[in-house]
Amino acid sequence: MKLKNVISKRSYKTVYVEDGKIIKLFVKGYPKTNVFNEALNQTRMEGSEINVPKVIEVVEIDGCWAFISEEIKGKTLEQLMIENPDKLDEYLDIFIDTQILMSKQNSFLLNPLAHRMSRRIARSELRATTRYDFQIRLEEMEQFHEVVHGDYNPSNIIIDDNGKVWVIDWAHVSEGNAAADVAKTYLWFNLHDQNELSEKYLKRYVEKSVIEEKFIRNWMPLVAAWILDTALEEKKSYLRNIVKQEIMR
């Protein structure tokens, strides 16, 4: 299979679009279990009220594993927000309404978010005493049976040519507390220098949902510790500061 049309690239994968298909080609040596797990998670979400691209197959291409799904023709919410700043509030409502609906879907076949977070925090750069303290706090947090996307941001929402809303990139989906997902989205905006939008997003989410702001903010230090080791080096100081403020409280 010859792949030519690159649409994005990261250190561990290259994403192509070919003949109406999205092909995520992972680097050689990338764990096979991770590829199949992403395909399985996305397949599980296909039967929900959320529009999810159909999984086609997992194949091996020149010694590398690839995950293939249908292409959704349209634009991401991130693109639309940039192109139409006057419609930002409208797009933000779509973004939040979709996130709330997603959290209410059946989550019982998904892996627990707390386990995923605990493993990552245990391997983080934080001091041993801080890691232990945060893992205890994580155990004390309420763990609901809600769908947590794990990477919910405007670049993972596509509005197709008919105005239909699609959610993509289900690699990190888990079962847990939706407040953690909101906290991570809030941090995503700040990590991308969209501080004003992060506050608007949080305020609007609280207005639309049953989750109080204080519960979302309680998750932020834990989420910061969770994503610290995968953040860009120049962004880590922001996350470290959130963790530090929590320690000093």
C-alpha positions in Angstrom: 0.0 0.0 0.0 1.5 3.3 -1.1 0.6 6.2 1.2 1.1 9.8 -0.1 -1.3 12.3 1.4 -0.1 13.2 4.9 -2.5 15.2 7.0 -0.6 15.1 10.3 2.5 13.8 11.9 3.8 13.0 15.4 6.8 11.3 16.8 5.0 7.9 17.0 2.6 8.1 14.1 1.8 9.6 10.7 -1.8 10.1 9.6 -2.7 9.8 5.9 -6.0 10.2 3.9 -6.4 7.9 1.0 -9.5 7.0 -1.0 -12.0 8.0 1.6 -10.0 6.4 4.5 -8.0 7.8 7.3 -4.9 5.7 7.9 -2.9 6.1 11.2 0.4 4.5 10.6 2.4 4.0 13.7 6.2 3.8 13.9 7.9 0.4 13.9 7.9 -1.0 17.5 4.8 0.9 18.6 2.9 -1.5 20.8 0.4 -3.6 18.8 -1.9 -3.8 21.9 -2.2 0.0 21.8 -3.3 0.0 18.2 -5.9 -2.7 18.7 -7.1 -1.1 21.9 -7.8 2.2 20.1 -9.7 0.4 17.4 -11.7 -1.5 20.0 -12.5 1.7 21.9 -13.7 3.5 18.8 -15.7 0.5 17.8 -17.4 0.5 21.2 -18.3 4.1 20.7 -19.8 3.6 17.2 -23.0 2.3 18.8 -23.6 5.4 20.9 -25.5 8.6 20.2 -22.2 10.3 19.2 -21.2 10.3 15.6 -18.0 8.3 15.4 -16.1 7.4 12.2 -16.5 3.7 11.3 -13.5 1.4 12.1 -12.5 -0.4 8.9 -9.5 -2.6 9.9 -6.2 -2.9 11.7 -3.4 -4.0 9.3 0.4 -4.3 9.1 2.1 -2.2 6.5 5.8 -2.7 5.9 6.3 -4.0 9.4 4.3 -1.1 11.0 0.8 -1.3 12.4 -1.9 0.8 10.9 -5.4 1.7 12.1 -7.9 2.5 9.3 -11.2 4.3 9.6 -13.6 6.1 7.4 -12.7 9.7 6.4 -15.2 12.4 7.5 -15.1 15.3 5.0 -15.5 18.6 6.7 -13.6 21.0 9.0 -12.6 20.7 12.6 -14.1 23.1 15.1 -10.6 24.5 15.7 -10.5 25.5 12.0 -14.0 27.0 12.1 -13.2 29.0 15.3 -10.2 30.5 13.6 -12.0 31.2 10.3 -15.2 32.6 11.9 -14.4 34.3 15.2 -17.8 36.0 15.1 -19.4 32.5 15.5 -17.2 31.5 18.5 -20.1 31.3 21.0 -22.1 29.2 18.6 -19.2 26.8 18.1 -18.5 26.7 21.8 -22.1 25.6 22.4 -21.8 22.8 19.9 -18.5 21.8 21.5 -20.0 21.7 25.0 -23.3 20.1 24.1 -21.5 17.3 22.3 -19.2 16.7 25.3 -22.1 16.6 27.7 -24.0 14.1 25.5 -20.8 12.0 25.1 -20.4 11.7 28.9 -23.8 10.2 29.2 -23.2 7.3 26.8 -22.7 3.7 28.0 -19.2 3.3 29.4 -19.2 -0.1 31.0 -16.8 -1.7 28.5 -14.2 1.0 28.8 -11.1 0.9 31.0 -11.3 2.9 34.3 -9.8 6.4 34.0 -8.5 6.2 37.6 -6.2 3.3 36.6 -4.9 5.1 33.6 -4.2 8.3 35.6 -2.6 6.4 38.5 -0.2 4.6 36.2 0.9 7.8 34.5 1.3 9.7 37.8 3.4 6.9 39.2 5.8 7.3 36.3 5.9 11.1 36.4 8.8 13.3 37.2 7.2 14.4 40.5 8.8 13.6 43.8 7.9 10.3 45.4 6.0 11.9 48.2 4.0 14.0 45.8 3.2 11.0 43.6 2.0 9.1 46.6 -0.1 12.0 47.9 -1.7 12.5 44.4 -2.5 8.8 44.1 -4.3 8.9 47.4 -6.2 11.9 46.4 -7.2 10.2 43.1 -8.6 7.2 45.1 -10.7 9.7 47.1 -12.2 11.4 44.1 -15.7 10.2 43.0 -15.4 7.8 40.1 -18.6 7.8 38.1 -19.6 5.6 35.1 -19.3 8.4 32.5 -17.5 8.5 29.2 -14.3 10.4 29.4 -12.8 11.1 26.0 -9.3 11.9 27.3 -8.3 14.3 24.5 -11.5 16.4 24.0 -10.5 19.6 22.2 -11.7 21.5 19.1 -9.2 19.7 16.8 -11.0 16.4 17.5 -14.4 17.6 16.6 -15.4 17.7 12.9 -18.4 19.4 11.3 -19.1 17.6 8.1 -20.4 19.1 4.9 -24.0 18.5 6.0 -23.5 20.2 9.4 -23.2 16.9 11.3 -21.0 16.8 14.4 -18.4 14.0 14.6 -15.9 13.1 17.4 -12.6 11.6 16.5 -9.4 10.2 18.1 -10.7 7.8 20.8 -7.2 6.5 21.8 -7.6 7.7 25.4 -11.3 7.1 26.1 -12.1 5.8 29.5 -14.9 5.3 32.1 -14.8 7.8 34.9 -15.8 11.2 36.1 -16.7 13.7 33.4 -15.4 16.5 35.5 -11.9 15.2 34.8 -12.5 15.4 31.1 -13.6 19.0 31.5 -10.6 19.8 33.5 -8.3 18.4 30.8 -10.1 20.4 28.1 -9.7 23.5 30.2 -6.0 22.9 30.6 -5.7 22.1 26.8 -7.0 25.6 26.0 -4.5 27.2 28.4 -1.6 25.0 27.1 -2.5 26.4 23.6 -2.4 30.0 24.9 -6.2 30.4 24.8 -6.7 31.5 28.4 -9.7 33.7 27.7 -11.4 30.9 25.8 -10.6 28.4 28.6 -12.5 30.6 31.1 -15.4 31.1 28.7 -15.5 27.3 28.1 -15.6 26.5 31.8 -18.2 29.0 32.7 -20.5 27.9 29.8 -20.0 24.2 30.6 -21.0 24.8 34.2 -24.1 26.7 33.1 -25.2 23.9 30.8 -24.3 20.9 33.0 -25.0 19.6 36.5 -21.3 19.7 37.5 -20.3 22.5 39.8 -17.1 24.5 39.0 -15.4 23.6 42.2 -15.5 19.9 41.4 -13.9 20.5 38.0 -11.2 22.6 39.6 -10.6 19.9 42.1 -9.6 17.6 39.3 -7.1 20.1 37.7 -4.0 19.3 39.8 -4.5 15.6 39.3 -5.0 16.0 35.5 -1.9 18.3 35.4 0.1 15.6 37.1 -1.4 13.0 34.7 -0.4 14.8 31.5 2.9 16.3 32.8 5.2 13.8 31.2 3.6 14.0 27.7 3.5 17.8 27.6 5.9 19.9 25.4 8.9 20.9 27.4 8.1 24.6 27.2 4.6 24.0 28.6 5.6 21.8 31.5 6.2 24.8 33.8 2.5 25.7 33.6 1.5 22.2 34.7 4.2 22.1 37.4 2.9 25.3 38.8 -0.6 23.9 39.1 0.7 20.9 41.0 2.9 23.1 43.2 0.0 25.3 44.2 -2.0 22.2 45.2 0.8 20.9 47.3 1.1 24.3 49.1 -2.6 24.6 49.9 
